[in-house]
Amino acid sequence: MKLFLFIFFIFSPNTFASLGDTGSEMVAQIVSDPARFFYEIKADSEESLPVSSGKTYTLSVELFPTLVPFTYANASLNYNIYKEGKLSANMPQIDLMIGAQYMFGSKIAVNLTNDINDANFWGYDAGVMFSNSFNSRTRTFYGYRHSFLSAKLDLKKDKNYELLGVRINSFDSSFSENSIIFGVETLKDINKYWAMQINYGFSNNTLAARLSWYGKWFELGFNIYPEGVLVVHPTWSLRLGF
């Protein structure tokens, strides 16, 4: 059970410092709305950049922090269905987006401990992306995405569980969000880009920003959730274009 909770709350400041009020407050926020917290971790894996010019699709896998340490196995595919300017100079590039996530560590925890009856965390996302070239090196992109997360943790009823003095309860909830995306991408060198974007979820009034740098193989960046428990998420993902 302790290992399972450690995986969930490894990013608490108390992982690297003494236990205190800050860590307890963070845990309390997570316990009060667990689905939203795990949704933000899941959202780190959602690919929301347009397919690079000259490519047909982009395949990405978030390595950190989604896969490690939160054990969210994930994959996202963006498929280009229309090249910018192919039929009309005013028509933007159009990409379809789809992704899936599954926290395999939750099932491992169930098998390793007698404290948990069941644990299941999975999600998906789908959407559409449009992009227009501003000049030969810069383009804007915008789109829509639907995201869904199912979060379930069922603990034994005859025991009391606490983390940093906060009672941990069973929960069975989901988090669904419909978001609009706005961003800009700039080519800095051959196969080297940087991008900034803002995502606004109008179903739950969520707000997120992303700053990223990417090349032929990997993407590095920061996701910012102003109202999240963990405001800044450093990210690292494998990103391949074909």
N, C-alpha and C positions, 0 to 999 in steps of 0.2 A: 504493500500500500504506500509506504513512504517513497519507494522508487517511482511509483506512478505519479504521486503528487509532485515529486521533484522534477519530473519531465514537464509537467504542466506549468510550474512556476519557476523555472530555472532562470528566467530573466529578471527576477526580483532583485533590487539592489542588495538585498541581504544575502544573496549568493556570494557577493564579494565583500561584504561589510558586515558589521555586527547587526543582529536582529534589532529592530526598532519600530517606531511608529510609522515610518514611511512604508516599510514592507507590509505591516499589518493593514494599512489603509489600502494598499494595492490589492492584497489578497481579498479584502472585504469587497472591493469593487468588482473583482473577478467573480466572486461567489454570488454577488447580487445580480449579475447579468452575464453568466458564463458563455451563453451563445454569442453575444456580441464580441467578447474577448477572442474566442476561437475563430470567429468570422474574420477578425482583423488579421490573425495569423494566416488563415486560409487566403485572404485577399492578397497577401504578399506574392502568392504563386500565380495570380491571374495576369496573363499577358495582355497588355493594353497598348502595345506599340504597333504601328502599321507594318505590313510586310515590306521589307526593303525593296527599293526599286530594282527591277531586273530579276526578282525572285518570285516564286509561285506560292510558297508557304513558309511559315516559321514554326519550328517546334521548340518548346522551352520546358525546362524542368528546374524548379526552384530548389536550390541546394541548401541555402541558409536564409532565414531561420525556419523555413517550413519543413523541409525534410530532416534537417539536423538543427536543433535537438527535438523538435516537436513530432517527429516521425510521420509527418503528413506526406505520404507518397502522392505525387502530383505530376500532371502533364497538361500542357496547353498547346493548342494548334490554331494558328491564324492562317486562313486560306484566301488567297487573292482570286476573286471572281471577275474583276474588271480592272484593266490597266488604265491609268489616268490618260485621258486624251485619245484613247483608241478609236472611239466613234465621234467624239466631240471634244473640242478643246476645253469646254466648260464643265465636262463631267469629271468628278474626282475618282481617285482609286477607291475601290470597294473591297473590303476584306470581311470574311466571316470569322468569328472567334468562338472557340469552344474549349472548355477545360474541365478536369475532374480531379478530386482530391479524396484521399482516404487515410485516416490515421491508424496505421497498423499497430502502433505501440499500445493502443488502448486494448486490443485483443490479447497482446502479449501480457499486459498487466493483469488481465482477468485470469489468465492461466497460471500466473506466478504467485497470486495472492488469494487468500480466502476471504478478504475483506470486501471484494467487489463482486456483485452478482452479474453485472453487465456494463459494458462501456462501448459506445459506438459513435464515431465522429466521421462524417463524410459530407461531401458537397460537390457542387458543379456550378458552372457559369457558362453563359452563351451570349453572344451579341454581334453587333455589326460595327465596322469602323470605316470612316471616310477620310481621305487625305488629299490635300491640294498642295502643289508646289508653289512656293512663294518666289523662289529663284532656283538656280541650279544646285544650291547647297542646302536650302532650307525649305521645309514644308510644314504646314499645319495639319493637325488631325483632330477628329471629333467623332463621337459615336455613342452608342447605347449598349449597356450590358445588364443582364439579369443574373443575380447570384443567389445561391441557396446553400444553407448549411444546416445539417441535422446534428444535434449535440445531445448525447445521452450518457449519464453516469448514474448507476444504481448501486448504492452501497448497502452493506448489511445493516439491518434495522436495529440489531441488538448492541451496537457499538457506537461510541462517540468519536468523531474524527475532528482534529483541530490542526491548523497550520498557522504558526505565529500567533496563537491565541484566538484565531478566527474559526468558528465552527464550519466544517465542510459538510454540505448537504447533497443528497441525491437530486438530480434534475433531469428533465426530459423536455427539451425545447428545440426550437429551430429559429433561424434568422434568415429572412428573405429581403433582398434589396434590389432596387432598380436604379441604375446609375447612369448619368451622362458624363462623358469624358471630353476634355478639351486639352490640347497640348501642342507643342512645337518640337520639331526634330531638326538638328543641324549636322551636316556632314563635316567633320573636322579633318579627316584624312582618308586614305583608301581603307574601306571597311571599318572606319572608326567614327562613331556617332555620339552625340549627347542629346538628351531630351528632357523636357520638363512637362508635367501635366498636372491637372487638377480633376479629381473625380468627386462628383456630388451625387449622393444617394437621396432621391426625393421620397422614397418610401419611409425611411426612418431618420431623415435629416442628417445623414452621415457626411462627413467631409474628409477627404484625404488628398495628399499631394505626393508626387513622386519625382525624384531627380535621379537620372540614370546615365551611365556611360556604357557603351557596348561596342563589341567588335565582331570578329568572325566566329568566336566560340563562346564567349562569356559576357554576362551583363553584371555590372556592379551598380549599386545605387542606395538610395535612402527613401523609405516610405514614411510619411508623416501623418499621424492621426491626431489632430489637435485635441479631441475629446476622448482619446483612447487611454487605457491604463498604461500602456507602453507607447509613449508619444512618437518616438523615433525608432524605426526598424531598419538597421543595416541589412542589405540584401545581396545575395550572390546567386546567380543562376546560369545554367547551361542554356545557350540560345543559338540555334542553328537555323540558317536559311538555305532553302534549296530552290 
